[in-house]
Amino acid sequence: MPGMNEILALILGGGRGSRLHPLTKLRSKPAVPIAGKYRLIDIPISNCINSGIYRIDVLTQFNSHSLHRHISQTYNFDAFHLGFVEILAAEQTPESADWYQGTADAVRKQLFQLRSSHAKHVLILAGDHLYRMDYAPMAGFHWQRGADITVAVQPVARADAPRFGILKRGADGRITDFVEKPKDPGVQQNFVSRADEERPFLGSMGIYLFDTQVLIDLLTDNPDFDDFGSDIIPHAIRNYAVYGFDFDGFWADIGTIRSFYETNLDLTTANPAFNFYDTEHPIYTHARFLPGSAVEDSLLKDVLLAEGCRIQKAEITHSVIGVRSVIAAGTVIRDCVLMGADYYTSEQPGLPPIGVGPNCHIEGAIIDKNARLGAEVVIRPFPRGTEINQENWVVQDGIVVIPKNGIIPSGTHIEPPT
């Protein structure tokens, strides 16, 4: 049986991330903070390390500076270890002057590095999903079946079918048909694979294990195939042995402001769907040498509180409070995601301090890093579906978002008209 050290992981850094705007205005999707102290890229890298995969390349393109910095500061193996986490940035070459045109094209443009790795198998991962998975059982399944390609699959609800690649399998687990993000109910009905009325479909998780030569052949023989879900996988099932590996644990695609918001807030509950407190399979991140959070005469209920925070006489409910958050006295925060700050700072003339000022009421909002909210600011959620773009704040699907480094002057009210 082959070993996990024969697998190279390629993590796709994502495109422009327009559905997560403005969180992706200054950073790539995998660099978006989550759970108060992590970044999305920490999830697939941690899964690889916990699975015994120590050769990891991250393919990046848009707004990649903060992602590069985070990876270089966080994932450094010692000199006696053969592992690495490397950045493969989009670049112009004699063969191509284009940027990545899709997920498959991103890998195609890095075939030189892929060949030079001499890896026998390649694991393709997304950089913006939240899940905990040991890839070793999937690799064992792949080798036992003699598969050319193995796709991780999960039950999918009928309402979610238009967001996934939907597939059908034979009794032996081999994928017989595949359609990417079907919106036609008639097409969807042809792909019902389960008796479960709530989750009748099997969907691709965007996790693919390839025999390396098969991947190289598919990319070089089909130069117009730019995407794995739309092009490579549907073509491959007609010419290669493509199998579906079942995974029924928690998995979330953090692709929209709404999904980002709700996934974060779920982490504040007593029994969240995803648990960061797994000692055997931890999620790693950049080590910050911060003091413990100081909470003065405050009421906190269902709060995920990161380190280095200073909270004075505040009331916080059902919220994520990120690293170095500063919340002044008299403030009420409900149903919010505060990402915190990259640094502490003293007061600057003419500007509110970084953090949330005194006597504010903040509800149903995402406050990105280094934002400055003055005194007596009021923020309330808008009806679902509401979209508003202002210079210093936006509303996405009813959720108010204060961008990174945003400034909200004292006395500002951001709320639906009465």
Buried (B, 14 or more C-beta within 10 A) or exposed (E): EEEBBBBBBBBBBBBEBEBBBBBBBBBBBBBBBBBBBBBBBBBBBBBBBBBBBBBBBBBBBBBBEBBBEBBEEBBEEEEEEEBEBEBBEBEEEEEBEEBBBBBBBBBBBBBEBBEEBEBBBBBBBBBBBBBBBBBBEBBBBBBEBEBBBBBBBBBBBBEBBEBBBBBBBEEEBBBEBBBBEBEEEEEBEEBBBEEEEEBBBBBBBBBBBBBBEBBBBBBEEBEEBBBBBBBBBBBBBEEBBBBBBBBEEBBBBBBBBBBBBBBBBBBBEEEBEBEBEEEEBEBBBBEEEBEEBEBEEBEBEBBBBBBBBBBBBBBBBBBBBBBBBBBBBBBBBBBBBBBBBBEEBEEEEEEBBBBBBBBBBBBBBBBBBBBBBBBBBBBBBBEEEBEEEEEBBBBBBBBBBBBBBBBBBBEBEBBEEE
